[in-house]
């Protein structure tokens, strides 16, 4: 199945990228709509999406700007290094944006990045940025010391949550009690505590979740924000009360409250949703916008749709594709695909496939309807198609179009 190929016309792709670029940078759009464009561009990859995300790192929304920097790190695109360096060195930008630029540089992980990080480790006035530089430097050191796997990827890159984490899970101990001790020990280095955190996350179970929740009392805002994010990945309702307290605490660091809001959106119990609605009007924009995005994502998930999905993108594709012929070596129609977003770093989307139909090689033009709408499915998500295109498939998500491509 991995050998299946699908050709998407270059003009169609570039026009769709331009649509997403414009939507991403349009400040008149609601923040959740701009996030939909951001996630879709990140999933597309390539120079067009990279440049769009680079532009977004300078956005007036600090939440959007920091998410764009994060996405560049998850893409691990070395061509983004100069832009990320410029963001890291620009002290006029919000610390959360500079922090994310430093983390992204660590995710890319090239040795040439080390001097940049060492400079900010000593020169940046914000503790959370300096601590992120410490983490990124240690991550690069660990990557260089780790034996590569057969396919050339580092062992440190493997994550059950499909993410490029800022630290490799600790291999010093498999004991939850010992890992708890490492995580809660204020005298230990930030990388060692992060490693314990990710090991506990991967371990799972009530004891591990309890240890992670207890670390929300740490002194470091950076560590607490990562703890909140991990609790969102785990989606364990046992963490809900502690995350609610964080979100309610106006004296807490905004980056911690923002992560708590997104984690509550992942847990999505009744109390969490009510609190997100309340704090969507918070005076701190990072918090209010995080609540808005979390609620929007939850609404899409509950309706069985992908947050990246947007019918406008399909209509644009249909317009530019008139008269063109799509040759599909093999067309894979994935019906009733559901996307599950497990927080930012889980937004390298995981998918559940149902009712798969494989079709023989055919040619489809704007004169030839896809021919499956008698199934009662009346919509194609091209955003979803491009997401799955990375798997080598031509996919129709949540059905087949009534448009004639």
HUGILIN-V62654 format. One record per pair of residues at least 24 apart in sequence whose C-alpha atoms are under 10 Angstrom apart, sorted by the first residue. I is the first residue (numbers start at 0). J is the second residue. Records with the same first field share a line. If there is no record, write none. Layout:
BEGIN
I: J / J
END
This chain:
BEGIN
0: 329 / 331 / 390 / 391 / 392
1: 389 / 390 / 391 / 392
2: 329 / 390 / 391 / 392
3: 327 / 328 / 329 / 330 / 331 / 388 / 390 / 391 / 392 / 393
4: 326 / 327 / 328 / 329 / 330 / 331 / 388 / 389 / 390 / 391 / 392 / 393
5: 325 / 326 / 327 / 328 / 329 / 330 / 331 / 388 / 389 / 390 / 391 / 392 / 393 / 394
6: 324 / 325 / 326 / 327 / 328 / 388 / 391 / 392 / 393
7: 320 / 324 / 325 / 326 / 327 / 385 / 388 / 393
8: 316 / 319 / 320 / 323 / 324 / 325 / 326
10: 316 / 319 / 320
11: 315 / 316 / 317 / 318 / 319 / 320 / 323
12: 43 / 47 / 316 / 319 / 385
13: 47 / 48 / 316
14: 312 / 315 / 316 / 318 / 319
15: 40 / 311 / 312 / 313 / 314 / 315 / 316 / 319 / 381 / 382
16: 40 / 43 / 47 / 48 / 51 / 312
17: 47 / 48 / 51
18: 311 / 312 / 315 / 316
19: 48 / 51 / 312 / 382
20: 47 / 48 / 50 / 51 / 52 / 54 / 55
21: 51
23: 51 / 52 / 54 / 55 / 58 / 63 / 67
24: 51 / 52 / 54 / 55 / 57 / 58 / 59 / 63
25: 58
26: 58 / 59 / 60
29: 288 / 291 / 292
30: 60 / 62 / 63 / 288 / 289 / 291 / 292 / 295
31: 63 / 288 / 289 / 290 / 291 / 292 / 293 / 294 / 295 / 296 / 306
32: 292 / 295 / 306 / 307 / 309
33: 63 / 292
34: 62 / 63 / 66 / 67 / 292 / 296 / 306 / 307
35: 292 / 295 / 296 / 305 / 306 / 307 / 308 / 309 / 382
36: 306 / 307 / 308 / 309 / 312 / 382
37: 63 / 66 / 67 / 70 / 307
38: 66 / 67 / 70 / 306 / 307 / 343 / 346 / 347 / 348 / 382 / 386
39: 306 / 307 / 308 / 309 / 346 / 382 / 383 / 385 / 386
40: 67 / 70 / 307 / 382 / 385 / 386
41: 67 / 69 / 70 / 71 / 73 / 74 / 346 / 347 / 386
42: 70 / 73 / 74 / 307 / 346 / 347 / 348 / 382 / 383 / 385 / 386 / 387 / 388 / 389
43: 74 / 382 / 385 / 386 / 387 / 388 / 389
44: 70 / 71 / 74 / 75 / 76 / 386 / 389
45: 74 / 76 / 78
46: 76 / 78 / 79
49: 74 / 76 / 78 / 79
50: 78 / 79 / 82
52: 79
53: 79 / 81 / 82 / 83 / 86
54: 82
56: 82 / 83 / 86 / 92 / 96 / 97 / 99 / 100
57: 86 / 92 / 96
58: 92
59: 92 / 93
60: 93 / 96 / 284 / 285 / 288
61: 92 / 93 / 94 / 95 / 96 / 284 / 285 / 288
62: 93 / 95 / 96 / 254 / 257 / 284 / 285 / 286 / 287 / 288 / 289
63: 96 / 285 / 288 / 289
64: 92 / 93 / 95 / 96 / 97 / 99 / 100
65: 93 / 94 / 95 / 96 / 97 / 98 / 99 / 100
66: 95 / 96 / 99 / 100 / 343
67: 96 / 99 / 100 / 103
68: 96 / 97 / 98 / 99 / 100 / 101 / 102 / 103 / 104
69: 96 / 98 / 99 / 100 / 101 / 102 / 103 / 104 / 106 / 343 / 344
70: 99 / 100 / 103 / 343 / 344 / 346 / 347
71: 99 / 100 / 102 / 103 / 104 / 106 / 107
72: 99 / 100 / 101 / 102 / 103 / 104 / 105 / 106 / 107 / 108 / 163
73: 102 / 103 / 104 / 106 / 107 / 161 / 162 / 163 / 164 / 343 / 344 / 346 / 347
74: 103 / 106 / 107 / 162 / 163 / 347
75: 103 / 104 / 105 / 106 / 107 / 108 / 109 / 163
76: 103 / 104 / 106 / 107
77: 104 / 107 / 108 / 109 / 112
78: 107
79: 103 / 104 / 107
80: 104 / 107 / 109 / 111 / 112
81: 112
84: 112 / 115 / 116 / 119
85: 115
87: 115 / 116 / 119 / 123 / 128 / 132
88: 115 / 116 / 118 / 119 / 122 / 123
89: 123
90: 123 / 124 / 125
93: 125
94: 123 / 124 / 125 / 126 / 127 / 128 / 129 / 254
95: 125 / 127 / 128 / 221 / 253 / 254 / 285
96: 128
97: 123 / 125 / 127 / 128 / 129 / 131 / 132
98: 125 / 126 / 127 / 128 / 129 / 130 / 131 / 132 / 221
99: 127 / 128 / 131 / 132
100: 128 / 131 / 132
101: 128 / 129 / 130 / 131 / 132 / 133 / 134 / 135 / 136
102: 128 / 130 / 131 / 132 / 133 / 134 / 135 / 136 / 138 / 164 / 165
103: 131 / 135 / 163 / 164 / 165
104: 132 / 135 / 136 / 139
105: 131 / 132 / 133 / 134 / 135 / 136 / 137 / 138 / 139 / 140 / 142 / 163 / 164 / 165 / 166
106: 135 / 138 / 139 / 142 / 156 / 162 / 163 / 164 / 165 / 166
107: 135 / 139 / 163
108: 135 / 136 / 138 / 139 / 140 / 141 / 142 / 143
109: 139 / 140 / 142 / 143
110: 136 / 139 / 140 / 142 / 143
112: 136 / 139
113: 137 / 139 / 140
126: 219 / 220 / 221
127: 219 / 220 / 221 / 222 / 254
128: 221
129: 221
130: 188 / 189 / 190 / 219 / 220 / 221 / 222
131: 165 / 189 / 190 / 221 / 222
133: 188 / 189 / 190
134: 165 / 166 / 188 / 189 / 190 / 191 / 193
135: 165 / 166 / 190
136: 165 / 190
137: 165 / 166 / 189 / 190 / 191
138: 164 / 165 / 166 / 167 / 190
139: 165 / 166
141: 166 / 167
142: 166 / 167
158: 197 / 201
159: 200 / 201 / 345
160: 200 / 201 / 232 / 233 / 341 / 342 / 344 / 345 / 346 / 347 / 348 / 349
161: 341 / 344 / 345 / 346 / 347 / 348 / 349
162: 343 / 344 / 345 / 346 / 347 / 348
163: 344 / 345 / 347
164: 193 / 194 / 197 / 344
165: 190 / 193 / 194 / 197 / 225
166: 190 / 191 / 192 / 193 / 194 / 195 / 196 / 197 / 198
167: 191 / 193 / 194 / 195 / 196 / 197 / 198
168: 192 / 193 / 194 / 195 / 196 / 197 / 198 / 199 / 200 / 201 / 202
169: 193 / 194 / 195 / 196 / 197 / 198 / 199
170: 194 / 195 / 198
171: 195 / 198
172: 198
173: 198 / 199 / 202
174: 198 / 199 / 202 / 207
175: 199 / 202 / 203 / 204 / 206 / 207 / 208 / 209 / 210
176: 206 / 207 / 210
178: 207 / 210 / 211
179: 206 / 207 / 208 / 209 / 210 / 211 / 213 / 214
180: 210
182: 210 / 211 / 213 / 214 / 217 / 222
183: 210 / 211 / 213 / 214 / 215 / 216 / 217 / 218
184: 214 / 217
185: 217 / 218 / 219
189: 219 / 221 / 222
190: 222
192: 222
193: 222 / 225 / 226
196: 222 / 225 / 226 / 229
197: 225 / 226 / 229
199: 229
200: 226 / 229 / 230 / 232 / 233
201: 229 / 233
203: 233 / 235
204: 233 / 235
205: 235 / 237
208: 233 / 235 / 236 / 237 / 238
209: 237 / 238
211: 238
212: 237 / 238 / 239 / 240 / 241 / 242
213: 238 / 241
215: 241 / 242 / 245 / 255
216: 241 / 245
219: 252 / 255
220: 251 / 252 / 253 / 254 / 255 / 256
221: 252 / 254 / 255
222: 255
223: 252 / 254 / 255 / 256 / 258 / 259
224: 252 / 253 / 254 / 255 / 256 / 257 / 258 / 259
225: 254 / 255 / 258 / 259
226: 255 / 258 / 259 / 262
227: 254 / 255 / 256 / 257 / 258 / 259 / 260 / 261 / 262 / 263
228: 255 / 257 / 258 / 259 / 260 / 261 / 262 / 263 / 265 / 341 / 342 / 343 / 344
229: 258 / 259 / 262 / 341 / 342 / 344
230: 258 / 259 / 261 / 262 / 263 / 265 / 266 / 342
231: 258 / 259 / 260 / 261 / 262 / 263 / 264 / 265 / 266 / 267 / 341 / 342 / 343 / 345
232: 261 / 262 / 265 / 266 / 340 / 341 / 342 / 343 / 344 / 345
233: 262 / 265 / 266 / 341 / 342
234: 262 / 263 / 264 / 265 / 266 / 267 / 268 / 341 / 342
235: 262 / 263 / 265 / 266 / 267
236: 263 / 265 / 266 / 267 / 268 / 271
237: 266
238: 262 / 263 / 266
239: 263 / 266 / 267 / 268 / 270 / 271
240: 270 / 271
242: 271
243: 270 / 271 / 274 / 275
246: 274 / 275 / 278 / 286 / 290
247: 274 / 277 / 278 / 281
249: 281 / 282 / 283 / 286
253: 283 / 284 / 285 / 286
254: 285 / 286
255: 285 / 286
256: 283 / 285 / 286 / 287 / 289 / 290
257: 283 / 284 / 285 / 286 / 287 / 288 / 289 / 290
258: 285 / 286 / 289 / 290 / 342 / 343
259: 286 / 289 / 290
260: 285 / 286 / 287 / 288 / 289 / 290 / 291 / 292 / 293 / 294
261: 286 / 288 / 289 / 290 / 291 / 292 / 293 / 294 / 296 / 341 / 342 / 343
262: 289 / 290 / 293 / 341 / 342 / 343
263: 290 / 293 / 294 / 342
264: 289 / 290 / 291 / 292 / 293 / 294 / 295 / 296 / 297 / 341 / 342
265: 293 / 294 / 296 / 297 / 339 / 340 / 341 / 342
266: 297 / 341
267: 293 / 294 / 297
272: 297
293: 342
296: 339 / 340 / 342
297: 339 / 340
299: 338
300: 337 / 338 / 339 / 340
302: 337
303: 335 / 336 / 337 / 338 / 339 / 397
304: 335 / 336 / 337 / 338 / 339 / 380 / 383 / 396 / 397
305: 336 / 337 / 338 / 339 / 340 / 348 / 380 / 382 / 383 / 396 / 397
306: 338 / 339 / 340 / 382 / 383
307: 338 / 380 / 381 / 382 / 383 / 386
308: 379 / 380 / 381 / 382 / 383 / 384 / 386 / 396 / 397
309: 379 / 380 / 381 / 382 / 383
310: 378 / 379 / 380 / 381 / 382
311: 380 / 381 / 382
312: 380 / 381 / 382
313: 378 / 379 / 380 / 381 / 382 / 384 / 400 / 402 / 404
314: 379 / 380 / 381 / 402 / 404
315: 381
316: 381 / 402 / 404
317: 365 / 381 / 402 / 403 / 404
318: 365 / 402 / 403 / 404
319: 404
320: 364 / 365 / 403 / 404
321: 364 / 365 / 366 / 403 / 404
322: 364 / 365 / 366 / 403 / 404
323: 363 / 364 / 365 / 366 / 404
324: 362 / 363 / 364 / 365 / 366 / 367 / 404
325: 361 / 362 / 363 / 364 / 365 / 404
326: 360 / 361 / 362 / 363 / 364
327: 358 / 359 / 360 / 361 / 362 / 363 / 392 / 393
328: 358 / 359 / 360 / 361 / 362 / 392 / 393
329: 357 / 358 / 359 / 360 / 361 / 362 / 391 / 392 / 393
330: 356 / 357 / 358 / 359 / 360 / 361 / 362 / 392 / 393 / 394 / 395
331: 355 / 356 / 357 / 358 / 359 / 391 / 392 / 393 / 394 / 395
332: 356 / 357 / 358 / 371 / 384 / 392 / 393 / 394 / 395 / 396 / 397 / 398 / 399
333: 357 / 384 / 387 / 392 / 393 / 394 / 395 / 396 / 397 / 398 / 399
334: 376 / 379 / 394 / 395 / 396 / 397 / 398 / 399
335: 376 / 395 / 396 / 397 / 398
336: 383 / 394 / 395 / 396 / 397 / 398
337: 383 / 396 / 397
338: 383 / 396
347: 386
348: 386 / 387
350: 387
352: 396
363: 403 / 404
364: 403 / 404
365: 402 / 403 / 404
366: 403 / 404
367: 402 / 403 / 404
368: 399 / 400 / 401 / 402 / 403 / 404
369: 399 / 400 / 401 / 402 / 403 / 404
370: 399 / 400 / 401 / 403
371: 398 / 399 / 400 / 401
372: 398 / 399 / 400 / 401
373: 399
374: 398 / 399
375: 399
376: 400 / 401
377: 401 / 402
378: 402
END
